[in-house]
Amino acid sequence: MKDLEGKVALITGGSRGIGRALCVQLTALGAHVYACARDIESLRETEALCGEGASFTGVQADVTDPSAVKRLVGRIADERGHLDILVNNAAILGPRKNLEEVALEDWQKTQRINVDGVFIVSTQSIALLREAEQSVMINVSSSVGRRGRGGWGPYAVSKHAVEGITETLAEELASDGVCVVSINPGGTATDMRQEAYPSEDPNTLPSAESIASTFVLLMQTLDMGQTGHKYDARALLDRVEGAENAAGEGDLPFVS
């Protein structure tokens, strides 16, 4: 497996849930982690969880604001010179309604954050990703981004778009040493899941920390032969446990 010590990572939506768990796990492995979110106080909480001495930089930035993203990426360029890992994680749930019931402003807000945000961060980070010896971009998808589901309205459509961005960038960057994949976290005990299913017992779901560990596994194992692949975190959980027991051999299971 690849050693992540000294690697430079950018995690969007690093103020809660899977994004926060990723920041904690990557800094524990010695990576230099930059995280952005709109709420600076929540980013400070993430920093505290990473612990004293961790290489963590929290930056207040809205992924839909090209100027803010440009400043963030420029800071990484000035301080590190390259980017090894990009995780496009920032997203909102939006209204859980049938499409005909969705107000235009709610539709546009969901697409702006979930789709435009991925486009803006990805395209502004490509030059830095190319500077790494080999880099990886992980785009967070959803089961409803691979097969539409009624009542999931703008969110489902936005995640289909994320899959399209992933496939397109995988082809465009194949010769540049940038491996681009998507991952469906599945049901996870996060605030967003609780928003979607308020009556669900979160104790019946994998924790954000467990799911984040599958992202880390991808970072440690992906190469250009896997670019464009679609992964399910649930299918990778057993492999994470196998890797911890020195038994995680063979190709990682992917959807397509």
C-alpha positions as CSV (number, residue, x, y, z in Angstrom):
1,M,0.0,0.0,0.0
2,K,1.1,3.6,-0.6
3,D,2.4,5.5,2.3
4,L,0.3,8.7,2.8
5,E,2.9,10.4,5.0
6,G,3.8,13.8,3.5
7,K,1.0,13.6,0.9
8,V,-1.0,16.8,0.3
9,A,-4.8,16.5,0.4
10,L,-7.7,18.8,-0.1
11,I,-11.0,17.8,1.4
12,T,-14.1,19.8,0.7
13,G,-16.8,19.8,3.3
14,G,-14.3,19.0,6.0
15,S,-16.4,20.4,8.9
16,R,-18.6,17.4,9.6
17,G,-19.4,13.8,8.8
18,I,-17.2,11.8,6.4
19,G,-15.2,14.9,5.5
20,R,-14.2,15.5,9.1
21,A,-13.4,11.9,9.7
22,L,-11.2,11.9,6.6
23,C,-9.3,14.9,7.9
24,V,-8.6,13.1,11.2
25,Q,-7.5,9.9,9.6
26,L,-5.3,11.5,7.0
27,T,-3.5,13.7,9.5
28,A,-3.0,10.7,11.7
29,L,-1.2,9.0,8.8
30,G,1.1,12.1,8.4
31,A,-0.6,13.8,5.4
32,H,-0.8,17.5,5.0
33,V,-4.5,18.2,5.0
34,Y,-6.3,21.3,3.8
35,A,-10.1,21.4,4.4
36,C,-12.7,23.9,3.4
37,A,-16.2,24.6,4.5
38,R,-18.4,27.6,5.0
39,D,-18.4,27.4,8.8
40,I,-15.0,28.3,10.2
41,E,-16.0,27.3,13.7
42,S,-16.8,23.8,12.6
43,L,-13.5,23.6,10.9
44,R,-11.8,24.6,14.1
45,E,-13.6,21.7,15.8
46,T,-12.1,19.4,13.1
47,E,-8.7,20.8,13.7
48,A,-9.0,20.1,17.5
49,L,-10.0,16.5,16.7
50,C,-6.9,16.1,14.5
51,G,-4.9,16.8,17.5
52,E,-1.8,18.8,18.5
53,G,0.9,18.7,15.9
54,A,-1.3,17.6,13.1
55,S,-0.7,19.2,9.7
56,F,-4.2,20.5,9.2
57,T,-5.3,23.8,7.6
58,G,-8.9,24.8,7.7
59,V,-10.0,27.4,5.3
60,Q,-13.4,29.1,5.2
61,A,-14.4,28.9,1.6
62,D,-17.6,28.3,-0.4
63,V,-17.0,25.7,-3.2
64,T,-19.5,27.7,-5.4
65,D,-17.3,30.8,-5.2
66,P,-14.6,30.6,-7.9
67,S,-12.6,33.4,-6.3
68,A,-12.6,31.7,-2.9
69,V,-11.5,28.4,-4.4
70,K,-8.8,30.1,-6.4
71,R,-7.4,31.6,-3.3
72,L,-7.5,28.2,-1.5
73,V,-5.8,26.4,-4.4
74,G,-3.3,29.2,-4.7
75,R,-2.4,28.9,-1.0
76,I,-1.8,25.1,-1.5
77,A,0.4,25.9,-4.5
78,D,2.4,28.4,-2.6
79,E,2.8,26.2,0.5
80,R,3.2,22.7,-1.0
81,G,3.7,23.1,-4.8
82,H,1.4,20.2,-5.7
83,L,-1.7,18.2,-4.7
84,D,-1.8,14.5,-4.3
85,I,-5.4,13.9,-3.2
86,L,-8.6,15.8,-3.8
87,V,-11.9,14.6,-2.3
88,N,-15.0,16.4,-3.6
89,N,-17.2,15.8,-0.6
90,A,-19.1,19.0,0.0
91,A,-22.8,18.6,-0.7
92,I,-26.3,19.3,0.6
93,L,-29.3,17.1,0.6
94,G,-31.8,19.6,-0.8
95,P,-35.6,19.0,-0.7
96,R,-36.8,15.4,-0.5
97,K,-39.6,15.8,-2.9
98,N,-40.8,14.7,-6.3
99,L,-39.3,16.9,-9.0
100,E,-42.6,18.5,-9.9
101,E,-42.9,19.8,-6.3
102,V,-39.4,21.3,-6.2
103,A,-39.1,25.1,-6.2
104,L,-36.7,26.5,-8.8
105,E,-34.6,28.2,-6.2
106,D,-34.2,24.9,-4.2
107,W,-33.3,23.1,-7.4
108,Q,-30.7,25.7,-8.3
109,K,-29.1,25.8,-4.8
110,T,-28.7,22.0,-4.8
111,Q,-27.1,21.9,-8.3
112,R,-24.9,24.9,-7.5
113,I,-23.4,23.3,-4.4
114,N,-23.4,19.6,-5.5
115,V,-22.5,20.1,-9.2
116,D,-21.0,23.5,-9.7
117,G,-18.9,23.1,-6.6
118,V,-17.4,19.8,-7.9
119,F,-16.7,21.4,-11.3
120,I,-15.1,24.6,-9.8
121,V,-12.9,22.8,-7.3
122,S,-11.9,20.1,-9.7
123,T,-11.0,22.3,-12.6
124,Q,-9.1,24.8,-10.5
125,S,-7.1,21.9,-8.8
126,I,-6.1,20.1,-12.0
127,A,-2.9,22.0,-12.5
128,L,-1.8,21.1,-9.0
129,L,-2.9,17.5,-9.3
130,R,-0.7,17.2,-12.4
131,E,2.3,18.4,-10.5
132,A,2.2,15.3,-8.2
133,E,3.9,12.1,-9.3
134,Q,0.6,10.4,-9.3
135,S,-2.6,11.9,-7.8
136,V,-6.1,10.9,-7.1
137,M,-9.5,12.6,-7.2
138,I,-12.3,11.0,-5.3
139,N,-15.8,12.3,-6.0
140,V,-18.5,11.5,-3.5
141,S,-21.6,10.0,-5.2
142,S,-24.6,8.2,-3.9
143,S,-26.8,5.2,-4.8
144,V,-29.4,7.6,-6.2
145,G,-26.6,9.1,-8.4
146,R,-26.4,5.7,-10.1
147,R,-30.0,4.9,-10.3
148,G,-32.6,7.6,-9.9
149,R,-35.2,7.3,-7.2
150,G,-38.5,9.1,-6.8
151,G,-38.7,11.6,-4.0
152,W,-34.9,12.3,-4.0
153,G,-35.4,15.1,-6.6
154,P,-32.5,17.5,-7.0
155,Y,-30.1,15.5,-5.0
156,A,-30.4,12.4,-7.2
157,V,-30.0,14.5,-10.3
158,S,-26.9,16.3,-8.9
159,K,-25.2,13.0,-8.0
160,H,-25.8,11.7,-11.6
161,A,-24.0,14.8,-12.7
162,V,-21.1,14.0,-10.3
163,E,-20.8,10.6,-11.9
164,G,-20.7,12.3,-15.3
165,I,-18.0,14.7,-14.2
166,T,-16.0,11.7,-12.9
167,E,-16.3,9.8,-16.1
168,T,-15.3,12.8,-18.2
169,L,-12.3,13.9,-16.1
170,A,-11.1,10.3,-15.9
171,E,-10.8,10.3,-19.7
172,E,-9.4,13.8,-20.0
173,L,-6.7,13.2,-17.3
174,A,-5.8,9.6,-18.1
175,S,-2.5,10.7,-19.7
176,D,-1.7,13.1,-16.9
177,G,-1.3,10.6,-14.0
178,V,-4.5,11.8,-12.3
179,C,-6.7,8.8,-11.2
180,V,-10.4,10.0,-11.0
181,V,-13.0,7.7,-9.3
182,S,-16.3,8.0,-7.6
183,I,-17.5,6.4,-4.4
184,N,-21.0,5.8,-3.0
185,P,-20.7,5.9,0.8
186,G,-24.1,4.2,1.3
187,G,-26.1,4.9,4.5
188,T,-23.8,6.4,7.1
189,A,-24.4,7.8,10.5
190,T,-24.1,11.5,9.6
191,D,-26.2,14.7,10.0
192,M,-27.2,14.5,6.4
193,R,-28.5,11.0,6.7
194,Q,-30.4,12.0,9.8
195,E,-31.9,14.8,7.8
196,A,-33.0,12.4,5.1
197,Y,-34.3,9.7,7.5
198,P,-35.2,11.4,10.8
199,S,-36.8,8.3,12.3
200,E,-33.8,6.0,11.5
201,D,-31.6,4.7,14.4
202,P,-28.1,5.9,13.5
203,N,-26.7,3.0,15.5
204,T,-27.8,0.7,12.8
205,L,-25.5,2.4,10.3
206,P,-21.7,2.4,9.8
207,S,-20.0,5.4,11.4
208,A,-18.5,8.2,9.4
209,E,-15.1,7.0,10.6
210,S,-15.7,3.5,9.2
211,I,-16.8,4.8,5.8
212,A,-13.9,7.3,5.7
213,S,-11.5,4.4,6.2
214,T,-12.6,3.1,2.8
215,F,-11.7,6.4,1.2
216,V,-8.3,6.1,2.7
217,L,-7.9,2.5,1.4
218,L,-8.6,3.9,-2.1
219,M,-5.9,6.5,-1.7
220,Q,-3.4,3.9,-0.6
221,T,-4.1,1.4,-3.4
222,L,-5.4,3.2,-6.5
223,D,-3.4,3.5,-9.7
224,M,-4.1,4.6,-13.2
225,G,-5.6,1.2,-14.1
226,Q,-8.6,2.1,-11.9
227,T,-9.3,5.5,-13.2
228,G,-13.0,6.0,-14.0
229,H,-14.1,3.2,-11.7
230,K,-17.1,3.5,-9.4
231,Y,-16.8,2.2,-5.9
232,D,-19.3,1.3,-3.1
233,A,-17.9,2.0,0.4
234,R,-19.9,-0.9,1.9
235,A,-18.2,-3.3,-0.5
236,L,-14.8,-2.0,0.6
237,L,-15.4,-2.3,4.4
238,D,-14.4,-6.0,4.5
239,R,-11.3,-5.2,2.6
240,V,-10.4,-2.5,5.1
241,E,-10.6,-5.0,7.9
242,G,-8.6,-7.5,5.8
243,A,-5.9,-4.9,5.2
244,E,-5.6,-4.2,8.9
245,N,-5.0,-8.0,9.3
246,A,-2.5,-8.1,6.4
247,A,-4.9,-10.1,4.3
248,G,-6.2,-7.5,1.9
249,E,-4.9,-8.8,-1.4
250,G,-6.2,-8.5,-4.9
251,D,-8.1,-5.9,-6.8
252,L,-10.7,-3.8,-5.0
253,P,-14.3,-4.5,-5.8
254,F,-15.9,-1.8,-8.0
255,V,-19.2,-1.3,-9.7
256,S,-18.1,-0.4,-13.2
